[in-house]
C-alpha cells in the first residue's frame, strides 16, 4: 500500500471503486466475511479484479490496534488509468486504508430515539449499481447538506419515483404488526451490513420479515421505525418531520441484541 495517491487514480478522478467501513474490535474485524462478500460483489459489478482475501485481511490487520474499538475504512479503486473514462485493459486496483476513532453519539439516540427528516435530494434508479458501496456518494453529500439542525440525526432518501430507500448514512426498517419490513434495494441504495445482520437475526428468531417498496405516507401509520448501520448500530425514530413515533417492544429487543453483539 502506498502513502500517496496519484492524480491519475480512477477512484479519485471518476469514483471508479468501492469502499467498506468496518468495525475493528480488539484487533479483529468481527463482521469481515459480510464486508468481504459485498466488496467482491462490488468489484464484479465494476469490472475490478478482486484482491486476494487472505493477503488483504493480513494487510488490514497488520498494524491494527490490539485494544479498543475503532473504525477501519477500506477504499479499493481501479488504480491508475490516465485521462478518459475508458479503463485500461489491465486494471491494477489500489487499496487505501484509514483508521479512525470509534465515534461517540448521545446515549439518548439508542435509548430514546432520534428525529428524522425527509430529504429533497432523490436517488437515481440504477440497478447496475444498486446494493454495492461504490465511491460516488454525491447524492448522499447533497442530501446531508440540506440541514444543519443538530436536533435532526438523519435524513431519509427517496428515489426518483418517490419510494423511500434509505437514510443518508443508514438503512431503514419499519414495523407493521409483528412484521419487520425494510425497503427494496434492487433499483438503488446500499445493502448495508447491519441490515443483513438484522434480517438474519429476525429469521433466526422466527420474526416475519418483508422486503418491499415504501411510500413515505406509509410511515405515518407504522408502529415503529429505525435506522441502522455498522457504526451507529440501531437508532429508533421518535419523530419523523412533525409526526411522533412509538418504540415498540420488538424494536427494543432488537436494539438490545445489536448492543450485546447477538445480532
PyMOL commands that set and color helices and strands:
alter all, ss='L'
color gray80, all
select helices_A, chain A and resi 10-14+32-46+53-61+107-111+138-144+193-204+216-221+249-260
alter helices_A, ss='H'
color red, helices_A
select strands_A, chain A and resi 17-25+69-77+94-101+114-123+152-159+164-167+171-176+179-183+208-212+224-229+233-240+243-244
alter strands_A, ss='S'
color yellow, strands_A
deselect
rebuild
show_as cartoon
